[in-house]
């Protein structure tokens, strides 16, 4: 059961008490124990490839490359471009 990578936009919703999304994201976070994941050189190399292939911004490419490198079970995001690049790995916790 792999880790879950969380896109920074979701963290921002919680920290800024977003009126529409803050509580939903906070509830989703309550189910997880945060941990840091290493970012060896291969993450950066893969991020550069993902950035070129999908036109991702560097932070998004790093999120996705880290998730792939660590064989994470999900990448939580609300970013449509990152969702398309991540495919089945992406989970929109704001859906539903």
One Martini backbone bead per residue (centre of mass of N, CA, C, O) as a GRO file, in nm:
protein
   96
    1UNK     BB    1   0.082   0.045   0.031
    2UNK     BB    2   0.123   0.335  -0.083
    3UNK     BB    3   0.168   0.644  -0.120
    4UNK     BB    4   0.073   0.995  -0.104
    5UNK     BB    5   0.049   1.260  -0.315
    6UNK     BB    6   0.038   1.621  -0.258
    7UNK     BB    7  -0.081   1.891  -0.379
    8UNK     BB    8  -0.038   2.224  -0.300
    9UNK     BB    9  -0.329   2.328  -0.346
   10UNK     BB   10  -0.453   2.164  -0.111
   11UNK     BB   11  -0.293   2.291   0.117
   12UNK     BB   12  -0.394   2.578   0.067
   13UNK     BB   13  -0.692   2.530   0.133
   14UNK     BB   14  -0.639   2.472   0.430
   15UNK     BB   15  -0.462   2.717   0.525
   16UNK     BB   16  -0.693   2.930   0.395
   17UNK     BB   17  -0.984   2.840   0.440
   18UNK     BB   18  -1.151   2.748   0.214
   19UNK     BB   19  -1.491   2.779   0.161
   20UNK     BB   20  -1.522   2.520  -0.040
   21UNK     BB   21  -1.248   2.312   0.012
   22UNK     BB   22  -1.117   2.293   0.297
   23UNK     BB   23  -1.285   2.067   0.444
   24UNK     BB   24  -1.258   1.836   0.241
   25UNK     BB   25  -0.948   1.821   0.255
   26UNK     BB   26  -0.920   1.785   0.559
   27UNK     BB   27  -1.066   1.509   0.564
   28UNK     BB   28  -0.868   1.362   0.378
   29UNK     BB   29  -0.614   1.411   0.559
   30UNK     BB   30  -0.718   1.251   0.818
   31UNK     BB   31  -0.638   0.961   0.671
   32UNK     BB   32  -0.332   1.062   0.693
   33UNK     BB   33   0.028   1.015   0.714
   34UNK     BB   34   0.285   1.208   0.709
   35UNK     BB   35   0.562   1.204   0.467
   36UNK     BB   36   0.872   1.188   0.346
   37UNK     BB   37   1.035   1.207   0.023
   38UNK     BB   38   1.270   1.129  -0.173
   39UNK     BB   39   1.495   1.318  -0.421
   40UNK     BB   40   1.649   1.193  -0.645
   41UNK     BB   41   1.787   1.233  -0.948
   42UNK     BB   42   1.562   1.074  -1.104
   43UNK     BB   43   1.337   1.276  -1.049
   44UNK     BB   44   1.456   1.514  -1.216
   45UNK     BB   45   1.475   1.367  -1.485
   46UNK     BB   46   1.174   1.292  -1.505
   47UNK     BB   47   1.062   1.578  -1.480
   48UNK     BB   48   1.181   1.683  -1.744
   49UNK     BB   49   1.024   1.486  -1.924
   50UNK     BB   50   0.736   1.567  -1.829
   51UNK     BB   51   0.755   1.863  -1.903
   52UNK     BB   52   0.799   1.816  -2.209
   53UNK     BB   53   0.553   1.625  -2.270
   54UNK     BB   54   0.310   1.803  -2.089
   55UNK     BB   55   0.372   2.105  -1.990
   56UNK     BB   56   0.472   2.127  -1.712
   57UNK     BB   57   0.538   2.241  -1.426
   58UNK     BB   58   0.790   2.186  -1.220
   59UNK     BB   59   0.630   2.107  -0.960
   60UNK     BB   60   0.445   1.899  -1.102
   61UNK     BB   61   0.670   1.719  -1.214
   62UNK     BB   62   0.785   1.648  -0.933
   63UNK     BB   63   0.541   1.514  -0.816
   64UNK     BB   64   0.512   1.291  -1.030
   65UNK     BB   65   0.801   1.174  -1.016
   66UNK     BB   66   0.783   1.094  -0.719
   67UNK     BB   67   0.543   0.901  -0.745
   68UNK     BB   68   0.677   0.708  -0.944
   69UNK     BB   69   0.943   0.638  -0.795
   70UNK     BB   70   0.762   0.544  -0.522
   71UNK     BB   71   0.504   0.394  -0.596
   72UNK     BB   72   0.246   0.535  -0.575
   73UNK     BB   73  -0.112   0.522  -0.538
   74UNK     BB   74  -0.124   0.853  -0.537
   75UNK     BB   75  -0.240   1.180  -0.675
   76UNK     BB   76  -0.333   1.462  -0.528
   77UNK     BB   77  -0.566   1.674  -0.718
   78UNK     BB   78  -0.704   1.982  -0.907
   79UNK     BB   79  -0.525   1.957  -1.166
   80UNK     BB   80  -0.583   1.896  -1.491
   81UNK     BB   81  -0.299   1.863  -1.615
   82UNK     BB   82  -0.194   1.664  -1.399
   83UNK     BB   83  -0.411   1.451  -1.439
   84UNK     BB   84  -0.344   1.381  -1.733
   85UNK     BB   85  -0.047   1.296  -1.679
   86UNK     BB   86  -0.116   1.078  -1.442
   87UNK     BB   87  -0.381   0.950  -1.469
   88UNK     BB   88  -0.459   0.689  -1.257
   89UNK     BB   89  -0.300   0.834  -1.018
   90UNK     BB   90  -0.517   1.038  -1.012
   91UNK     BB   91  -0.687   1.238  -0.750
   92UNK     BB   92  -0.993   1.403  -0.696
   93UNK     BB   93  -1.094   1.530  -0.384
   94UNK     BB   94  -1.331   1.730  -0.510
   95UNK     BB   95  -1.491   1.516  -0.603
   96UNK     BB   96  -1.841   1.479  -0.528
   0.00000   0.00000   0.00000
